[in-house]
Amino acid sequence: MGILNRLFRSRDKPKDYYSSPSLRYLFGKSTSGTNVTEESAMQVTAVYACVRILSEAIAQLPLHIYEYQSDGGKKRVFDHPLYKILHDEPNPEMTSFVFRETLMSHLLIYGNAYAQIIRDGGGRILGLYPLLPDKMEVDRNEKGEIVYKYSRYDDSNPNFKEYGAIVLNSEDVLHIPGLGFDGLVGYSPIAMAKNAVGMTLACDEYGSAFFANSARPSGVLEYPGALKDPAVVRESWNAVYGGSKNANKVAVLEEGMTFKQISISPDEAQFLETRKFQIDEIARLYRIPPHMIGDLDKSSFSNIEQQSLEFVKYTLDPWVVRWEQSLKKSLLLPQEKDKYFIKMNVDSLLRGDYESRMEGYAKARQNGWMSANDIRELEDLNPIPDEEGGNLYLVNGSYTKLSDAGVAYNVN
């Protein structure tokens, strides 16, 4: 009981320190025997395709700052100091697209995205510079405050003058964490699924070795007697018949020598089926519809549009919310958070074909909840002047309240 009492007493008081878990050990050898790292994972076409799709999807979304209105509405703000940084150039070296694409790729590979925040004396943001996630560690100082320790040993960031471990306060770092267990640091999807990625790498290596061997399984050369120098025979065989450039050459065997296959052929190993299954595994990891990375086996004209909508709703939207809340938390000043908010607009990804959009606009216009200018804004058209009725909200004249039905026919 003494051990249990000490254990429970140690949990009574929270401690003012924290050290982010080092997940580097989760990379490395997978159960298939292949070495899985961030770089090797990106050599898998399915991983690269998933990362590219999500990174470009986030990077292309319109990003704006809005102000809450007293009537409950919202107004897009163009004169806020953050607008140009988020919408155009986070720093002189990057466009907004490249900046968001870079941070999103960090999120998808490492599970965390970091950017250094450059502020002026008044706390206003002057620029944002990406920081490499594999060089960052999240800790608490002696006061219990979150700090970021960045290891700098090159000149990738022009704002750091010194080298070594650099401590940054939380207000100087934009941190977007992925899925994690402590709410502070995200876990790398690649590290968590290294066995699935390792299997894909092993399939690629097997296929490469198979075709490098003239698309023939390996085997042994059997000789009825004793060979004086087997190494010479093996090297001679490989020189003449090994490699894809020697494919389809006719082998000539002398003195009773025979060739016997010992490895499993790709057909027997279900090589193609395994490769296709691994594509689905990677797509499942990132929740990407398989048709978006080139697997059309289960797609058709009738369901591909629905899959695309589900991609926006169930895959992209959670990332959008994660980005919006992290940007608001880190970039808006405390006195601004009740007045402004940051939003990525996914409406353009949800729009249907031209005929469907026009039909929807017509219903919205006839039922009075969209004006002509509301519709024109969604179609990137210039507004109609107010004096010409561009902002009028119309409704079908035949609509009336149920209580007033038949009033026109009452006879006094």
ZATI-322987 format. One line per field, with one value per residue: x negated, y, z negated of N, C-alpha, C in turn; residue number from 1; chain. Coordinates in steps of 0.2 Angstrom, whole numbers, plus 2048, in hexadecimal, padded with zeros to 3 digits. Layout:
N
nxx = X,...
nyy = Y,...
nzz = Z,...
caxx = X,...
cayy = Y,...
cazz = Z,...
cxx = X,...
cyy = Y,...
czz = Z,...
i = NUM,...
ch = A,...
This chain:
412
nxx = 7FC,7F6,7EE,7F9,7FF,7F5,7F5,802,801,7F8,7FE,807,803,801,7F4,7E8,7E2,7DF,7DB,7DA,7DF,7D2,7D3,7CB,7C6,7D0,7CF,7C5,7C0,7CD,7D9,7D8,7CB,7C6,7BF,7C6,7C8,7CB,7C7,7C6,7D3,7D9,7D5,7DE,7EB,7F8,7F9,7F2,7FC,807,803,800,80C,814,80C,80C,81A,81D,815,81A,826,830,82B,830,833,840,84C,856,867,872,880,880,87A,86C,85D,852,841,835,82B,824,815,811,816,80F,804,809,811,809,7FA,7F1,7E4,7D6,7D0,7D9,7E9,7FA,800,7F5,7F0,7FA,7FC,7F0,7F0,7FB,7F6,7ED,7F5,7FB,7F1,7E9,7F1,7F2,7F2,7E8,7E5,7DB,7DF,7DE,7DE,7E2,7DE,7EA,7F1,7F7,7F8,7EB,7E5,7E5,7DC,7D8,7D3,7C9,7D1,7CA,7C0,7C4,7CA,7D6,7D8,7D9,7D6,7CE,7D9,7E4,7E8,7EB,7DE,7D4,7C7,7BB,7B0,7A2,798,794,796,7A3,7AE,7AF,7B1,7AB,79C,793,78C,791,79A,7A9,7B4,7C5,7D3,7E4,7ED,7E5,7E6,7EF,7F8,7FF,806,808,812,810,80B,80B,80F,807,7FC,7FB,7FC,7F2,7F9,7F2,7E9,7F1,7F8,7EE,7EB,7F5,7F0,7E3,7E6,7EA,7DF,7D7,7DD,7DB,7CD,7CC,7D2,7C9,7BD,7C1,7C4,7B7,7B1,7B3,7C0,7C2,7C4,7B9,7AD,7A4,795,792,786,780,773,765,761,753,751,75E,761,75D,765,771,770,76D,779,782,77D,780,78E,794,79E,7A9,7A5,7A1,7AC,7B6,7AC,7A5,7A1,792,78D,781,779,782,787,795,7A3,7AC,7BA,7BD,7C2,7D2,7DE,7E4,7F2,7F6,7F3,7FC,7FA,7FE,80B,808,801,80B,814,80C,80C,819,818,80F,817,821,81B,819,826,82B,835,833,834,82E,821,81E,823,82F,838,843,84B,857,861,86D,86A,85F,85F,866,85D,853,859,85A,84D,84A,852,84F,842,83A,840,83E,830,830,837,82E,823,829,82D,820,819,821,81F,811,80D,816,817,81A,825,82B,832,83F,845,841,83F,837,839,83A,840,84A,854,853,84E,858,862,86D,86F,871,87F,886,882,888,896,897,894,89F,8AA,8A6,8A7,8B4,8BA,8B6,8AB,89E,896,894,887,881,881,879,86D,869,866,85B,85E,860,869,87A,880,887,892,897,89D,895,893,89F,8AB,8B6,8C6,8D2,8E1,8ED,8EC,8F3,8F8,8FE,909,90F,914,921,926,928,934,93E,94E,956
nyy = 7FA,806,80A,80C,817,821,822,828,833,83A,83E,848,856,860,862,86F,86D,867,85B,859,849,83F,839,834,827,81F,81F,816,805,7FB,7EE,7E7,7E7,7F2,802,810,821,833,838,82C,828,831,82D,824,822,823,829,835,83B,83C,845,850,853,857,861,86A,86D,873,87E,885,88B,899,8A5,8AF,8BD,8C1,8CC,8CD,8D2,8DE,8DB,8CD,8C8,8C6,8CE,8CF,8D4,8DE,8E7,8E3,8E0,8D3,8CE,8CF,8C7,8BA,8B8,8BC,8BD,8B5,8B7,8BF,8B6,8AC,8A7,8A7,89B,892,893,88D,881,87B,87B,872,866,863,860,855,84C,84C,84F,85B,86D,87B,88C,89B,8AA,8BA,8CA,8DB,8E9,8EC,8E0,8DC,8D2,8CF,8C6,8B4,8A5,895,887,879,86A,85E,863,869,86B,86A,871,875,883,889,890,889,88C,88A,887,887,87E,880,878,87E,87C,880,88C,88D,895,8A6,8AF,8AB,8AE,8A7,897,886,881,889,893,896,8A1,89D,8A6,8AA,8A0,898,88A,87C,86E,85C,84D,847,841,849,856,860,85D,856,845,83D,838,82F,828,822,819,811,804,801,80A,805,7F8,7FC,802,7F6,7EF,7F7,7F6,7E8,7E6,7EE,7E7,7DC,7DF,7E4,7D8,7D3,7D0,7C4,7B7,7B3,7A6,796,78F,77F,773,764,75F,763,774,77E,78C,794,7A1,7A8,7A2,7A7,7B5,7B6,7B1,7BB,7C6,7C3,7C0,7C8,7D6,7E3,7E6,7DB,7D3,7C6,7BF,7B0,7A3,799,78A,77F,76F,767,770,778,783,788,78F,798,7A2,7AB,7AE,7BE,7BD,7B2,7B7,7C1,7CE,7DA,7DB,7DE,7EA,7F2,7F1,7F8,805,808,808,812,81D,81B,81F,82D,830,832,832,824,826,832,831,829,81C,814,80A,807,812,81C,825,828,828,82F,83D,83E,839,843,84D,848,848,855,858,84F,84C,858,863,861,863,871,877,875,87C,889,88C,88B,896,8A1,8A0,8A2,8AD,8B8,8C7,8C7,8D1,8D1,8C5,8C3,8CB,8C9,8BB,8AD,8A6,898,895,889,888,889,87C,874,877,872,86C,878,879,874,87D,889,885,884,891,898,893,898,8A5,8A8,8A4,8AE,8AE,8B1,8BE,8C6,8CB,8C3,8B7,8BA,8BD,8B0,8AB,8B1,8BE,8CF,8DB,8E0,8F0,8F9,901,8FB,8F0,8E5,8E1,8DD,8D3,8C7,8BF,8B2,8B7,8B1,8AA,8AA,8AD,89F,8A2,8AC,8A7,8A7,8B3,8BD,8B9,8BA,8C0,8CF
nzz = 800,7FD,809,812,80B,80C,819,81C,815,81C,827,823,824,831,83D,842,84F,85F,86C,87D,884,88B,89B,8A4,8A4,8A8,8B6,8C2,8C3,8CA,8C9,8D4,8D7,8DE,8DE,8D7,8D9,8D8,8E5,8ED,8ED,8F4,901,905,910,90D,900,903,90C,904,8FA,902,908,8FD,8F8,902,903,8F7,8F9,904,900,8FE,8F2,8E6,8DB,8CF,8C8,8BA,8BA,8B3,8B5,8B6,8C1,8CD,8D3,8E0,8DD,8E4,8E0,8D5,8CC,8CD,8D9,8E6,8E3,8E1,8EC,8F7,8F6,8EB,8E7,8EE,8F7,8FA,902,8FD,900,902,8F5,8ED,8F3,8F0,8E1,8E0,8E5,8DC,8D1,8D5,8D7,8CC,8C1,8BB,8BD,8BE,8BC,8BC,8B4,8B8,8B0,8AD,8A3,89D,89C,8A8,8B7,8C2,8CA,8D0,8CE,8D3,8C8,8C6,8C2,8BD,8B6,8AB,899,88D,87D,86C,862,852,84D,851,85D,86F,879,888,88F,89A,8A5,8AD,8BA,8C7,8D5,8D8,8D3,8D3,8C9,8BD,8B4,8AC,8A9,8A4,896,896,88C,88D,889,887,88D,897,8A1,8AD,8AC,8B2,8AD,8B1,8B0,8A0,88F,884,886,889,891,8A1,8A9,8B4,8C3,8CC,8C4,8BB,8C4,8C9,8CC,8D6,8E0,8E1,8E7,8F3,8F9,8F9,902,90D,90E,910,91D,925,923,92A,937,93A,93B,947,948,943,937,929,928,927,92E,933,932,938,933,929,927,92B,929,924,923,92E,938,934,935,943,948,943,94A,957,958,94E,948,94F,95C,962,964,96A,971,977,96D,96C,967,961,960,958,94F,947,945,936,930,921,91A,916,922,929,92B,924,917,916,91A,921,91C,90F,910,914,909,8FF,904,901,8F3,8F0,8F5,8EC,8E0,8E2,8E4,8F1,900,90A,918,91A,91A,925,925,92C,92B,923,926,92F,93B,934,927,924,923,917,90E,90F,909,8FC,8F9,8F7,8EC,8E2,8E2,8E6,8DF,8D0,8D0,8D4,8CA,8BF,8C4,8C5,8B7,8B1,8B7,8B3,8A5,8A4,8AB,8AB,8A0,88E,88B,897,89A,897,8A0,8AD,8BA,8C2,8D2,8DD,8ED,8F3,8FC,90A,90D,90B,914,921,933,940,944,939,930,934,933,926,922,927,920,913,916,919,90E,905,8FD,902,90B,91B,91B,911,917,923,91D,918,924,929,92F,934,929,92B,92C,91E,920,92B,926,921,914,910,907,90C,90D,911,916,914,908,8F7,8E6,8DC,8D4,8DB,8E6,8F3,8EF,8F9,8FF,8F6,8F2,8ED
caxx = 800,7F1,7ED,7FF,800,7F0,7F7,807,7FF,7F4,803,80B,801,7FE,7ED,7E8,7DE,7E1,7D6,7DD,7DC,7CE,7D6,7C6,7C5,7D5,7CD,7C0,7C2,7D4,7DA,7D6,7C4,7C3,7BE,7CB,7C7,7CF,7C5,7C7,7DA,7DB,7D4,7E4,7EF,7FF,7F8,7F1,802,80C,800,801,814,817,809,80E,821,81D,811,81E,82C,830,82A,832,835,846,84D,85D,86B,877,886,87F,877,865,85B,84B,83D,82F,826,821,80E,810,819,80A,800,80D,814,805,7F3,7EF,7DD,7D3,7CD,7DE,7F0,7FE,801,7EF,7EF,7FF,7FA,7EA,7F2,7FF,7F2,7EA,7FA,7FD,7EC,7E6,7F7,7F2,7F0,7E6,7E3,7D9,7E3,7DA,7E2,7DF,7DE,7F1,7F3,7FA,7F4,7E7,7E4,7E5,7D7,7D8,7CE,7C9,7D3,7C5,7BB,7C8,7CC,7DA,7D6,7DC,7D1,7CF,7DF,7E9,7EA,7E9,7D9,7D2,7C0,7B9,7A9,7A0,791,793,798,7AA,7B2,7AB,7B2,7A7,795,78F,78D,792,7A1,7AC,7BA,7CA,7D9,7EA,7EF,7E1,7E6,7F5,7F8,805,805,80C,814,80C,80E,80A,812,801,7F7,7FE,7F8,7F1,7FD,7EE,7E6,7F7,7F9,7E7,7EC,7F8,7EC,7DE,7E8,7EB,7D8,7D4,7E0,7D7,7C6,7CC,7D3,7C3,7B8,7C4,7C2,7B0,7AE,7B6,7C7,7C2,7C3,7B2,7AC,79D,792,790,781,77F,76D,762,75E,74D,752,765,762,75C,76B,777,76F,76E,781,785,77B,783,795,797,7A0,7AE,7A3,7A0,7B2,7B8,7A7,7A6,79B,78F,78B,77C,776,787,789,79C,7A5,7B1,7BD,7BE,7C7,7D9,7DF,7E9,7F9,7F7,7F2,802,7F6,802,810,805,800,812,816,808,80E,81F,815,80D,81D,825,817,81B,82D,82B,838,82E,834,82A,81A,81D,826,836,83B,84A,84E,85B,864,872,868,858,861,868,856,84F,85C,858,846,84A,856,84D,83A,837,843,83B,82A,832,839,828,820,82D,82C,819,817,824,81C,80A,80C,81A,816,820,82B,82E,835,846,847,83F,83E,834,83D,838,846,84A,85A,851,84D,85F,866,86E,86E,875,886,888,881,88D,89C,897,895,8A6,8AE,8A4,8A9,8BB,8BD,8B5,8A5,898,897,890,880,87F,87F,873,867,867,864,856,860,860,870,87F,881,88C,898,89A,8A0,891,893,8A6,8AD,8BD,8CA,8D7,8E7,8F2,8EB,8F6,8F9,904,90F,912,917,928,928,92A,93A,943,953,958
cayy = 800,80C,80C,80F,81D,825,823,82C,83A,83E,841,84D,85C,861,864,874,86B,862,85A,855,843,83E,834,832,820,81C,81E,811,7FF,7F8,7E6,7E4,7E8,7F8,808,815,828,838,838,826,827,836,82A,820,827,824,82E,83C,83D,83E,84B,855,855,85B,867,86F,86F,879,884,889,88D,8A0,8A6,8B6,8C0,8C4,8D0,8CC,8D8,8DF,8D8,8C6,8C6,8C7,8D2,8CE,8D9,8DF,8EC,8E0,8DF,8CC,8CC,8CE,8C2,8B4,8B7,8BD,8BB,8B4,8BA,8C1,8B0,8A7,8A9,8A4,894,88E,892,889,87A,879,879,86D,860,862,85D,84E,847,84C,850,862,872,881,892,8A0,8B0,8C0,8CF,8E2,8EB,8EC,8D9,8DA,8CD,8D1,8C0,8AD,8A1,88E,884,872,866,859,867,86D,867,86E,870,87A,886,888,893,885,88F,886,88A,883,87E,87E,876,881,87B,882,892,88D,89B,8AC,8B3,8A9,8B0,8A3,890,882,880,890,893,89B,8A1,89B,8AC,8AB,89A,895,883,878,867,857,849,845,83E,84E,85C,865,85B,850,83F,83C,832,82A,824,81E,814,80F,7FD,801,80D,800,7F3,7FF,802,7F0,7ED,7FA,7F3,7E1,7E7,7F1,7E2,7D7,7E1,7E4,7D1,7D1,7CE,7BC,7B5,7B1,79F,793,78B,779,770,75D,75D,768,77A,780,793,796,7A9,7A9,7A0,7AB,7BB,7B5,7B1,7C2,7CB,7C2,7C0,7CC,7DD,7E4,7E7,7D4,7D0,7C2,7BB,7A9,7A0,793,786,77A,769,765,775,77A,789,787,795,797,7A7,7AB,7B3,7C3,7BB,7AE,7BC,7C6,7D4,7DF,7DC,7E1,7F1,7F6,7F2,7FD,80B,809,809,819,821,81B,823,834,831,835,82D,821,828,838,82F,825,816,815,803,808,818,81C,82C,829,829,833,844,83E,838,849,851,845,84A,85C,858,84A,84C,85F,867,861,867,878,87A,875,882,890,88D,88D,89C,8A6,8A0,8A4,8B3,8BE,8C9,8C6,8D5,8D0,8BE,8C4,8D0,8C6,8B4,8AC,8A1,895,894,883,888,887,875,871,879,86D,86F,87E,878,873,883,88D,883,886,898,89A,891,89D,8AC,8A8,8A4,8B4,8AE,8B4,8C4,8C5,8CC,8BE,8B2,8BC,8BC,8A9,8A9,8B6,8C3,8D6,8DC,8E4,8F6,8F8,904,8F6,8EA,8E0,8DE,8DB,8CC,8C6,8B9,8B0,8BB,8AC,8A8,8AD,8A9,89A,8A5,8B1,8A3,8A8,8B9,8C1,8B6,8BC,8C5,8D2
cazz = 800,7FD,810,814,808,80E,820,81D,812,821,82C,820,826,838,83D,847,854,864,871,882,885,891,89F,8A9,8A3,8AC,8BD,8C3,8C6,8CA,8C8,8DB,8D7,8E1,8D9,8D8,8D7,8DC,8EC,8F0,8ED,8FA,907,906,914,90A,8FB,906,90F,8FF,8F7,907,909,8F7,8F7,907,902,8F2,8FB,909,8FD,8FC,8EB,8E4,8D4,8CF,8C2,8B8,8BB,8AD,8B7,8B6,8C7,8CD,8D8,8E1,8DC,8E8,8DE,8CF,8CE,8CF,8DF,8EB,8E1,8E2,8F3,8FC,8F5,8E3,8E6,8F5,8FA,8FC,903,8F8,902,900,8ED,8EA,8F5,8EC,8DB,8E0,8E7,8D6,8CD,8D8,8D6,8C5,8BC,8B8,8C1,8BA,8C0,8B8,8B5,8B7,8AE,8AC,89C,89A,89D,8AE,8BA,8C8,8CF,8CD,8D1,8D1,8C4,8C7,8BC,8BA,8B1,8A5,893,889,876,867,85E,84B,84B,853,864,874,87E,88E,88F,8A1,8A6,8B4,8BC,8CE,8D6,8DB,8D0,8D3,8C3,8B7,8B4,8A8,8AA,89F,894,895,889,890,886,88A,891,89D,8A5,8AF,8AB,8B4,8AC,8B4,8AB,89A,889,87E,888,88A,897,8A5,8AA,8BB,8C7,8CF,8BF,8B8,8C9,8CC,8CF,8DD,8E5,8E2,8EB,8FA,8FB,8FA,909,913,90F,913,924,928,924,92E,93E,93B,93C,94D,946,941,930,928,927,926,934,930,936,935,930,925,92B,928,927,925,923,935,93C,932,938,94A,949,942,94F,95E,957,949,94A,954,963,965,964,970,974,976,969,96F,961,963,95B,954,94B,947,941,932,92D,91A,917,918,928,927,92C,91E,911,917,91A,923,917,909,911,914,902,8FC,906,8FD,8EC,8F0,8F6,8E6,8DB,8E2,8E5,8F8,904,90F,91F,91B,91B,92B,924,92E,92B,920,928,935,93C,930,920,923,920,910,90B,90F,904,8F6,8F8,8F4,8E6,8DD,8E2,8E6,8DA,8CA,8D0,8D5,8C3,8BC,8C6,8C3,8B0,8AF,8B9,8AF,89E,8A3,8AF,8A9,89A,88A,88C,89E,89B,897,8A6,8B4,8BA,8C8,8D5,8E3,8F0,8F7,900,911,90E,90A,91A,926,939,942,944,932,92C,937,931,91F,921,929,91A,90E,918,919,907,901,8F8,906,910,921,91A,90E,91C,927,919,918,92B,92A,934,931,927,92E,928,919,923,930,923,920,90E,90E,905,90F,90B,915,914,912,901,8F2,8E0,8DC,8D1,8E0,8EC,8F4,8ED,8FE,901,8F1,8F4,8E7
cxx = 7FC,7F0,7F3,800,7FB,7F2,7FC,806,7FB,7F8,807,809,7FE,7F8,7EC,7E2,7E1,7DC,7DA,7DA,7D8,7D1,7D1,7C5,7CA,7D3,7C7,7C3,7CA,7D4,7D8,7CF,7C1,7C3,7C2,7C9,7CC,7CE,7C7,7CF,7DC,7DA,7D9,7E9,7F5,7FE,7F7,7F7,807,809,801,808,816,813,80B,816,821,81A,815,824,82B,830,82B,833,83B,847,855,861,870,87E,885,87C,870,863,853,847,836,829,823,81A,80C,812,814,806,803,80F,80F,7FE,7F2,7E8,7DB,7D1,7D3,7E5,7F4,7FF,7FB,7EE,7F4,7FE,7F5,7EC,7F7,7FC,7EF,7EF,7FB,7F7,7E9,7EB,7F7,7F0,7EE,7E4,7E1,7DD,7DE,7DF,7DE,7E0,7E5,7F4,7F7,7F5,7F1,7E6,7E4,7E0,7D7,7D2,7CF,7CC,7CE,7C0,7BE,7CA,7D0,7D9,7DA,7D6,7D2,7D5,7E5,7EC,7E7,7E4,7D7,7CA,7BE,7B2,7A7,799,78F,796,79F,7AF,7AE,7AC,7AE,7A0,791,791,78E,799,7A4,7B3,7BF,7D0,7DF,7ED,7EB,7E1,7ED,7F4,7FF,803,80A,80F,80F,80F,80E,80D,80D,7FD,7FB,7F9,7F7,7F5,7F8,7EB,7EB,7F8,7F3,7E7,7EF,7F4,7E6,7E0,7E8,7E4,7D5,7D7,7DC,7D0,7C6,7CD,7CD,7BE,7BB,7C2,7BB,7AD,7B2,7BD,7C8,7C1,7BC,7B2,7A5,79B,78F,78B,780,779,76B,75F,758,74D,759,766,761,762,771,776,76F,775,784,783,77E,78B,798,799,7A5,7AC,7A1,7A6,7B3,7B2,7A7,7A0,799,78B,787,77B,77B,789,791,79D,7AB,7B4,7BE,7C2,7CE,7DA,7E4,7F0,7FA,7F7,7F8,7FF,7FA,808,80E,803,806,814,812,80A,814,81D,813,812,821,822,819,822,82E,82F,833,82E,82F,823,819,820,82E,83A,842,84D,852,85E,86A,870,862,85A,863,861,852,852,85A,851,846,84D,852,845,838,83A,840,834,82B,833,833,824,823,82C,825,817,81A,820,815,809,810,818,81C,826,82E,833,83C,849,846,83F,83B,838,83A,83F,846,850,858,850,853,864,867,86C,872,87C,889,887,887,894,89C,898,89C,8AA,8AD,8A7,8B0,8BE,8BA,8AF,89E,89A,893,889,87D,87D,879,86D,864,864,85E,857,860,868,874,880,887,893,89B,89D,89C,891,89A,8A7,8B5,8C0,8D0,8DE,8ED,8F2,8EF,8F7,8FF,90A,913,915,91E,92A,92B,931,940,948,956,960
cyy = 806,80E,80F,816,823,827,828,833,83E,840,847,854,85C,864,869,872,866,861,856,84F,842,838,832,82A,81C,81B,818,80B,7FD,7F1,7E3,7E4,7EE,7FE,80E,81C,82D,838,832,825,82B,833,825,824,828,829,835,83F,83F,845,851,857,859,861,86D,871,874,87F,888,88C,895,8A1,8AD,8B7,8C3,8C7,8CE,8D2,8D8,8DB,8D0,8C4,8C7,8CB,8D1,8D4,8D9,8E3,8E9,8DF,8D7,8CA,8CA,8C8,8BB,8B3,8B8,8BA,8BB,8B7,8BB,8BC,8AB,8AA,8A5,89D,890,88D,88D,882,877,876,873,866,85E,85E,856,849,847,84D,856,866,878,886,898,8A7,8B6,8C6,8D6,8E3,8EB,8E5,8D7,8D6,8D0,8CC,8B9,8A9,89A,88C,87C,86E,861,85D,86B,868,86C,86C,876,87D,886,88B,88F,888,88B,88A,885,884,87B,87D,879,880,87C,889,892,893,8A1,8B0,8B1,8AB,8AB,89C,88C,882,887,88F,898,89B,89F,8A0,8AD,8A5,899,88E,880,871,862,853,847,843,843,855,861,863,855,84B,83F,836,82D,826,820,818,811,808,7FD,804,808,7FB,7F6,800,7FC,7ED,7F0,7F7,7EC,7E2,7EA,7EB,7DD,7D9,7E2,7DD,7CF,7CE,7C7,7BB,7B2,7A9,79D,790,785,776,769,75B,763,76E,77C,787,795,79D,7AB,7A8,7A5,7B2,7BB,7B5,7B7,7C7,7CA,7C3,7C4,7D3,7DD,7E4,7E0,7D0,7CC,7BF,7B4,7A6,79A,790,780,775,767,76A,777,780,787,78D,793,79C,7A7,7B0,7B8,7C1,7B7,7B2,7C1,7CD,7DA,7E1,7DF,7E8,7F5,7F7,7F7,804,80D,80B,810,81E,821,81F,82A,836,835,830,82A,824,82F,837,82A,81E,816,80F,804,80E,818,823,82D,82A,82E,83A,844,83D,83E,84E,84F,847,851,85C,854,84A,853,863,867,864,86F,87B,87A,87B,889,891,88F,893,8A2,8A6,8A3,8AB,8B9,8C0,8C8,8CA,8D5,8CA,8BF,8C8,8CD,8BE,8B3,8A6,89F,893,88E,882,886,880,871,872,873,870,875,87E,878,879,888,88C,885,88D,89B,899,896,8A4,8AD,8A7,8A9,8B4,8B0,8B9,8C2,8C6,8C6,8B8,8B4,8BC,8B5,8A7,8AE,8BB,8C9,8D7,8E0,8EA,8F6,8FB,900,8F0,8E4,8DD,8DD,8D4,8CB,8BF,8B8,8B4,8B7,8A9,8AD,8A9,8A5,89D,8AA,8AE,8A4,8AE,8BD,8BF,8B8,8C1,8C8,8D2
czz = 800,804,813,812,80B,816,821,81A,818,826,829,823,82D,838,843,84C,859,869,877,883,88C,895,8A5,8A9,8A7,8B3,8BC,8C6,8C5,8C9,8CF,8DC,8DB,8DC,8DB,8D5,8DA,8E3,8F0,8F1,8F3,901,909,90A,911,904,8FE,909,90A,8FC,8FC,908,903,8F6,8FC,906,8FD,8F5,900,906,8FC,8F5,8EA,8DD,8D4,8C8,8C0,8B8,8B5,8AF,8B8,8BC,8C7,8D3,8D9,8E1,8E0,8E5,8D7,8D1,8D0,8D6,8E5,8E9,8E2,8E9,8F8,8FB,8ED,8E2,8ED,8F9,8FD,8FD,8FD,8FA,900,8F8,8EB,8EC,8F1,8E5,8DB,8E1,8E0,8D1,8CF,8D7,8CF,8C0,8B9,8BD,8BD,8BF,8BB,8B9,8B3,8B6,8AD,8A5,899,89B,8A3,8B3,8C1,8CD,8CB,8D1,8CE,8CD,8C5,8C1,8B9,8B6,8AC,8A0,88F,881,872,863,856,849,84D,85A,869,878,883,88E,896,8A2,8AD,8B5,8C4,8CE,8D9,8D9,8D0,8CD,8BD,8B9,8B1,8AA,8A4,89D,892,892,88B,88B,88A,88F,897,8A2,8A7,8B0,8AD,8B3,8AF,8AE,8A6,894,883,880,88A,890,89B,8A7,8B2,8BE,8C9,8CA,8BC,8BD,8CC,8CF,8D5,8E2,8E6,8E7,8F2,8FD,8FC,901,90E,914,912,91B,928,929,929,935,93F,93C,942,94D,945,93A,92F,927,926,92D,931,935,933,932,92B,929,927,925,928,926,92B,939,93A,935,940,94C,949,948,956,95D,952,94B,94F,95B,966,965,96A,973,972,973,96C,969,964,95E,956,94F,94C,943,93D,92F,925,916,919,91D,925,927,925,917,911,916,91C,91E,911,90A,911,90D,8FE,8FE,902,8F6,8EC,8F0,8EF,8E0,8DC,8E4,8EC,8FC,909,916,920,91B,920,92A,926,92E,928,921,92E,935,937,928,91F,921,919,90C,90A,90A,8FD,8F4,8F5,8ED,8E0,8DC,8E1,8E0,8D3,8CA,8D1,8CE,8BF,8BD,8C4,8BB,8AE,8B1,8B5,8A8,89E,8A7,8AD,8A2,895,88A,893,89F,89B,89C,8AD,8B4,8C1,8CB,8DC,8E7,8F5,8FC,907,912,90E,910,91F,92D,93B,942,93D,92E,92E,934,929,91E,922,923,914,910,917,912,902,8FC,8FB,90A,916,920,916,912,921,923,919,91F,92D,92F,930,92F,92B,92A,924,91C,928,92D,921,91A,90B,90C,907,90C,90F,912,912,90B,8FC,8EC,8E0,8D9,8D6,8E6,8ED,8F2,8F3,901,8FB,8F3,8ED,8E7
i = 1,2,3,4,5,6,7,8,9,10,11,12,13,14,15,16,17,18,19,20,21,22,23,24,25,26,27,28,29,30,31,32,33,34,35,36,37,38,39,40,41,42,43,44,45,46,47,48,49,50,51,52,53,54,55,56,57,58,59,60,61,62,63,64,65,66,67,68,69,70,71,72,73,74,75,76,77,78,79,80,81,82,83,84,85,86,87,88,89,90,91,92,93,94,95,96,97,98,99,100,101,102,103,104,105,106,107,108,109,110,111,112,113,114,115,116,117,118,119,120,121,122,123,124,125,126,127,128,129,130,131,132,133,134,135,136,137,138,139,140,141,142,143,144,145,146,147,148,149,150,151,152,153,154,155,156,157,158,159,160,161,162,163,164,165,166,167,168,169,170,171,172,173,174,175,176,177,178,179,180,181,182,183,184,185,186,187,188,189,190,191,192,193,194,195,196,197,198,199,200,201,202,203,204,205,206,207,208,209,210,211,212,213,214,215,216,217,218,219,220,221,222,223,224,225,226,227,228,229,230,231,232,233,234,235,236,237,238,239,240,241,242,243,244,245,246,247,248,249,250,251,252,253,254,255,256,257,258,259,260,261,262,263,264,265,266,267,268,269,270,271,272,273,274,275,276,277,278,279,280,281,282,283,284,285,286,287,288,289,290,291,292,293,294,295,296,297,298,299,300,301,302,303,304,305,306,307,308,309,310,311,312,313,314,315,316,317,318,319,320,321,322,323,324,325,326,327,328,329,330,331,332,333,334,335,336,337,338,339,340,341,342,343,344,345,346,347,348,349,350,351,352,353,354,355,356,357,358,359,360,361,362,363,364,365,366,367,368,369,370,371,372,373,374,375,376,377,378,379,380,381,382,383,384,385,386,387,388,389,390,391,392,393,394,395,396,397,398,399,400,401,402,403,404,405,406,407,408,409,410,411,412
ch = A,A,A,A,A,A,A,A,A,A,A,A,A,A,A,A,A,A,A,A,A,A,A,A,A,A,A,A,A,A,A,A,A,A,A,A,A,A,A,A,A,A,A,A,A,A,A,A,A,A,A,A,A,A,A,A,A,A,A,A,A,A,A,A,A,A,A,A,A,A,A,A,A,A,A,A,A,A,A,A,A,A,A,A,A,A,A,A,A,A,A,A,A,A,A,A,A,A,A,A,A,A,A,A,A,A,A,A,A,A,A,A,A,A,A,A,A,A,A,A,A,A,A,A,A,A,A,A,A,A,A,A,A,A,A,A,A,A,A,A,A,A,A,A,A,A,A,A,A,A,A,A,A,A,A,A,A,A,A,A,A,A,A,A,A,A,A,A,A,A,A,A,A,A,A,A,A,A,A,A,A,A,A,A,A,A,A,A,A,A,A,A,A,A,A,A,A,A,A,A,A,A,A,A,A,A,A,A,A,A,A,A,A,A,A,A,A,A,A,A,A,A,A,A,A,A,A,A,A,A,A,A,A,A,A,A,A,A,A,A,A,A,A,A,A,A,A,A,A,A,A,A,A,A,A,A,A,A,A,A,A,A,A,A,A,A,A,A,A,A,A,A,A,A,A,A,A,A,A,A,A,A,A,A,A,A,A,A,A,A,A,A,A,A,A,A,A,A,A,A,A,A,A,A,A,A,A,A,A,A,A,A,A,A,A,A,A,A,A,A,A,A,A,A,A,A,A,A,A,A,A,A,A,A,A,A,A,A,A,A,A,A,A,A,A,A,A,A,A,A,A,A,A,A,A,A,A,A,A,A,A,A,A,A,A,A,A,A,A,A,A,A,A,A,A,A,A,A,A,A,A,A,A,A,A,A,A,A,A,A,A,A,A,A,A,A,A,A,A,A,A,A,A,A,A,A,A,A,A,A,A,A
